[in-house]
């Protein structure tokens, strides 16, 4: 029983939802950009271990803060998994990530390790500063480049794809932090969303994600009909995010981010 609880806690501590989402995005981009099955699997494995590294390091760094505010959804704070177990898993994930990343080729590998370094840097220091958005912008902007540079021969993705990824990252950061603003403020975390306040942070998230939608839909050549349909959907979600009450704005902003991801993959 204790072993099962520890395993479940370890999974929960890796931030499984964003880990799965970013890993899936990398796999879809790999397929769209023409990678064969073996290289696509390698891209997915490298990104997956990188996301595990970021997720587990986040919960280790935040364990004291999470206990202080009574976070029952955090396994380290509730004792469902030990810090030692998470440290061992983090070490294995980080070493494996380095090996898998470099197997993608020097350019893609180094770039992916920079991406992972951005995530760890956010966990350690940048989340508490006005530059909390920067690691997200760099990491999400680099992800399409990691996948593209793993091609043979390596290719840089178009500029619109990097810019759209960066905007998506900033929007994801703003949306992701909104539910935790009070807990963060109580433990001394003052990133960009905290300095903006909940109202302005929500508006900023919606604007950034909407701009990303426009960039992806209209940027590369003549937009197909479904790209215009996507923008119509985004327009409706923007209205809901800005005028809705309760949990509606958060859910609408998350939906915009999802539409952006779909558009990014289909337009790649």
PyMOL commands that set and color helices and strands:
alter all, ss='L'
color gray80, all
select helices_A, chain A and resi 2-13+16-32+37-68+75-78+83-103+106-124+126-128+132-149+159-178+181-186+192-196+198-219+225-243+248-267
alter helices_A, ss='H'
color red, helices_A
deselect
rebuild
show_as cartoon
